[in-house]
Amino acid sequence: MSRPQTSRHDAARIGLPSPGTRSAVLALIAGGILMTAGCSGDEDVPTGAIDADDVDAGQVELRDDVLTVYLHDHGDAIAERFTDDTGIPVQIVDMSGGEILARIEAERANPQWDVVYVQGHGSVNRLYQEGQLLDDGWQPDNAARYNDLGRQIYDQDPDAAWWPVTVNAPALLVYNPNCADTERVEELGWDALRDPAFEGKVGMPDPAISGPAYPYVSWFFEESMDDGYAFWEDVFDNGVRMYRSNSPVAEALAAGDICVAGLEEPNTYGEVEKDADIEIVYPAEGTPGAARATGISA
């Protein structure tokens, strides 16, 4: 059973705590994945976030005897604190959601990962349905301590071999204020994506590739399938520019190549921290919400 997306929620922790663990993998799954920071004492083992490009280029070699996590954001903080708290070395390959899913698919015959932690619970559920997640009946004891939002997601299928960890926005409505007419975006809300004033200047990640993009797109179908189809047909007719993942959307928006976009929350605030020319709108109709979810490789 697929857990439907949780919509119209701000970013939120959903209360998955730290139960006792059965192995290093289960320790990370059940407890160490919560986002805090610390340090590691083992200098011989790679810890912290590892760039996937460095792995592909042979500059970094993943070790078979070290817990390997494919993760979407927060790699340094999780790796260092987890090793500090548990004494278990961990190597985290920090990538976008789309890159994680593509890498898992490419490694289907010979997986190099032990744990996946990615935005877009629909994508993790697909891995579960395809038999790529360990499904031996184990559940973290303290799943009973989910808060109300966590239970709303978890209870849809409490036997599934993956776990929601947090909820945030797979897309915020953002714009570059240097573009003409963008002062109207707040009034227009999500309709800005299909407004003729921004024809050819609207951007989004590809929902066929990007993990967060699918719950972003599907959110518009929740109240009415017909309205959802009409909305996205208008957006495509408006010349939407599709990017492989959220990172190039953010770059194009900051550069003024596009003017309006739906951009994942971490990418959005990453650009804000860099003082990029990006403004955020929280439309009256709400924003999409999706769980970051985690599972163990089969």
C-alpha positions in Angstrom: 0.0 0.0 0.0 1.4 3.4 -0.9 1.3 6.1 1.7 -0.3 9.2 0.1 1.5 12.4 0.4 1.0 14.7 3.3 0.1 18.1 1.9 -0.2 21.7 3.1 2.2 21.3 6.0 5.2 23.4 6.8 8.6 21.6 7.4 8.2 19.5 10.5 9.9 16.8 12.5 7.5 13.9 12.9 8.9 12.4 16.0 10.9 9.2 15.0 13.0 8.6 18.1 16.0 6.4 18.9 15.1 2.8 19.7 17.5 0.0 20.5 19.3 -1.4 17.4 19.9 -4.8 15.9 22.8 -3.9 13.7 24.8 -0.9 12.4 22.3 -0.4 9.6 19.3 -0.6 11.9 21.1 1.8 14.3 21.3 4.4 11.6 17.7 3.8 10.4 16.2 3.9 13.8 18.1 6.5 15.7 21.1 8.2 14.1 19.3 9.7 11.1 17.9 12.6 13.1 19.6 15.8 12.0 22.2 16.9 14.6 26.0 17.5 14.5 29.1 16.2 16.2 32.5 14.7 15.3 34.2 11.3 14.6 37.2 9.9 16.3 38.3 7.4 13.6 40.6 9.2 11.1 41.2 6.0 9.1 37.6 5.7 8.0 35.9 8.2 5.6 33.1 10.0 7.5 31.1 13.0 6.6 29.5 13.7 3.2 31.3 12.2 0.2 30.7 13.8 -3.2 29.2 11.4 -5.7 31.4 12.9 -8.5 34.5 12.1 -6.5 33.3 8.5 -6.1 32.7 8.3 -9.9 36.1 9.8 -10.7 37.9 7.3 -8.5 39.1 10.0 -6.1 37.2 8.5 -3.2 36.7 4.7 -2.8 33.7 3.5 -0.8 34.7 0.8 1.7 32.7 -2.4 1.9 33.2 -2.6 5.7 31.7 0.8 6.4 28.0 1.6 6.6 27.2 3.4 3.3 24.2 5.8 3.1 22.8 7.5 0.0 21.4 10.7 1.4 19.7 13.9 0.2 21.1 16.8 2.2 22.6 17.1 5.7 25.4 14.5 5.1 28.1 16.0 7.3 25.9 16.6 10.3 24.4 13.1 10.3 27.6 11.2 9.6 29.7 12.9 12.3 27.1 12.8 15.0 26.1 9.2 14.3 29.7 8.0 14.5 30.3 10.0 17.6 27.2 8.7 19.3 27.5 5.0 18.3 31.1 4.4 17.5 30.0 3.0 14.1 31.8 4.5 11.1 29.6 5.7 8.3 30.2 7.1 4.8 27.5 9.2 3.3 27.2 10.0 -0.4 25.4 13.2 -0.4 23.3 13.8 -3.6 20.1 15.3 -4.9 17.1 13.1 -4.8 17.1 12.5 -8.5 20.8 11.5 -8.4 20.1 9.0 -5.6 17.3 7.3 -7.4 19.3 7.1 -10.7 22.3 5.7 -8.8 20.2 3.0 -7.1 18.7 2.0 -10.4 22.1 1.8 -12.0 23.3 -0.4 -9.2 20.3 -2.6 -9.1 22.4 -5.7 -9.9 25.1 -4.8 -7.5 24.0 -2.3 -4.8 26.7 -0.2 -3.2 24.5 1.3 -0.6 23.2 0.1 2.8 20.7 2.8 3.7 18.8 5.4 1.6 17.4 8.7 3.1 15.7 10.8 0.5 13.0 13.5 0.1 9.9 12.0 -1.5 8.3 9.1 0.3 6.6 8.0 -2.9 10.0 7.2 -4.4 11.0 5.2 -1.3 7.8 3.3 -1.4 8.5 2.4 -5.1 11.8 1.0 -4.0 9.9 -1.0 -1.4 7.4 -2.3 -3.9 10.2 -3.3 -6.3 11.9 -5.4 -3.6 14.9 -3.2 -3.2 14.4 -2.6 0.5 15.0 -5.1 3.3 11.6 -6.5 4.3 12.0 -9.0 7.1 9.3 -7.7 9.4 11.5 -5.5 11.6 10.0 -2.2 12.8 11.7 0.3 15.2 10.2 -0.1 18.6 9.8 3.6 19.1 7.7 4.1 16.0 5.0 4.2 18.6 6.3 7.6 19.6 5.6 9.3 16.3 3.7 12.6 16.7 0.3 13.1 15.1 1.8 14.1 11.7 4.2 11.1 11.8 1.4 8.7 12.6 -0.8 10.1 9.8 1.9 8.9 7.4 3.2 5.8 9.2 -0.2 4.3 9.9 -1.1 4.2 6.2 1.0 1.0 6.1 2.7 0.3 9.4 4.2 -3.0 8.0 6.1 -1.3 5.2 9.9 -1.5 5.3 10.5 2.2 5.2 10.0 5.0 7.7 9.1 8.7 7.4 11.5 11.0 9.3 10.5 14.6 8.6 8.1 16.5 6.4 9.0 19.5 4.4 8.0 21.2 1.1 9.1 19.5 -2.1 8.3 22.8 -3.7 8.0 26.4 -2.6 6.8 29.1 -4.9 9.9 31.3 -5.6 10.8 34.1 -8.0 13.6 36.4 -9.0 12.6 40.0 -8.1 14.8 41.4 -10.9 12.4 40.0 -13.5 9.5 42.1 -14.7 6.0 41.6 -13.3 7.2 39.4 -10.4 5.6 41.8 -7.9 2.4 40.0 -9.0 3.5 36.5 -7.9 2.3 36.8 -4.4 -1.2 37.8 -5.6 -1.2 35.1 -8.3 0.0 32.2 -6.1 0.7 29.0 -8.0 -1.1 30.4 -11.0 2.1 32.4 -11.6 3.5 29.3 -13.2 0.9 29.5 -16.0 0.6 33.3 -16.2 1.4 34.5 -19.8 3.6 37.2 -18.3 6.2 34.5 -17.5 6.0 32.5 -20.7 9.3 30.6 -21.2 10.5 31.9 -17.8 9.1 29.2 -15.6 11.3 26.3 -14.3 10.8 23.1 -12.4 12.6 19.8 -11.8 11.7 16.8 -13.9 9.2 14.6 -11.9 10.4 11.5 -13.8 13.9 12.0 -12.3 13.8 14.2 -9.2 12.6 12.5 -6.0 10.8 15.7 -4.6 9.3 16.7 -7.9 6.7 13.9 -8.1 4.9 14.8 -4.8 5.1 18.4 -5.9 3.3 17.7 -9.2 0.8 15.2 -7.7 -0.3 17.7 -5.0 -2.2 19.6 -7.6 -4.3 16.6 -8.3 -5.5 16.0 -4.7 -8.7 17.9 -4.8 -9.6 17.4 -8.5 -7.9 15.3 -11.2 -9.5 17.5 -13.9 -8.2 20.7 -12.2 -4.8 19.1 -11.9 -4.6 18.2 -15.5 -5.8 21.6 -16.5 -3.2 23.3 -14.3 -0.2 21.4 -15.7 -1.4 21.6 -19.3 -1.4 25.4 -18.8 2.0 25.3 -17.3 3.4 23.3 -20.2 1.7 25.5 -22.7 3.4 28.4 -20.9 6.8 27.0 -22.0 8.0 25.6 -18.7 11.7 24.7 -18.7 12.4 21.3 -17.2 15.6 20.6 -15.3 17.1 17.3 -14.1 16.9 18.2 -10.4 16.3 21.1 -8.1 19.9 22.4 -8.0 20.0 23.6 -11.6 16.5 25.1 -11.1 18.0 27.2 -8.3 21.0 28.2 -10.3 18.8 29.2 -13.3 16.5 31.3 -11.0 19.4 33.0 -9.3 21.0 33.8 -12.7 17.7 35.2 -14.1 17.5 32.6 -16.8 14.0 31.8 -15.4 11.8 34.1 -13.2 9.4 31.8 -11.4 9.7 28.3 -10.2 8.6 25.6 -7.8 11.8 24.9 -5.8 12.4 22.4 -3.1 12.7 23.9 0.4 16.3 23.0 1.2 17.5 24.4 -2.2 15.5 27.5 -1.7 16.9 28.4 1.7 20.4 27.4 0.5 20.1 30.1 -2.1 18.7 32.5 0.5 21.7 31.9 2.7 24.0 32.7 -0.3 22.1 36.1 -0.7 20.8 35.0 -4.1 18.1 37.0 -5.8 15.3 34.8 -4.7 12.0 35.7 -3.0 9.6 33.1 -1.4 5.8 33.1 -1.5 3.6 31.0 0.6 0.3 31.1 -1.4 -3.0 31.2 0.3 -3.9 27.8 -1.2 -0.9 26.2 0.6 2.3 24.4 -0.4 2.9 20.7 -1.1 4.3 18.6 1.7 6.2 15.3 1.4 8.0 13.1 3.9 11.7 12.5 3.9 11.9 8.7 4.2 14.5 6.1 4.9 14.9 2.4 4.2 17.5 -0.4 4.3 18.9 -2.0 1.2 17.7 -5.6 0.6 
